[in-house]
């Protein structure tokens, strides 16, 4: 969902989260995440690595940006576009 349309009071499905559409919802479900609250306190890098293992291929680093955006959001941060996390990802995790 586009970050501007997210309603924190109505987080029932993964697609209710900022930057999550049907494809990312499926990716999250493939690693055992079925509800937004399951992301609370989770490490985005660990989620990214689990997704790489489950899919059998290295995921685009932008996927980590999305995971950073949604884990921050469920932990109380405002909804932001995934690309606003790119610089932070690069400084925190370097090249993937």
Secondary structure, DSSP 8 states (H G I E B T S, - for coil): --GGG--GGG--SGGGSTT--HHHHHHHHHTT--SGGGGTT--HHHHHHHHHHHHTS---HHHHHHHHHHHHHHTT-----GGGGHHHHHHHH---
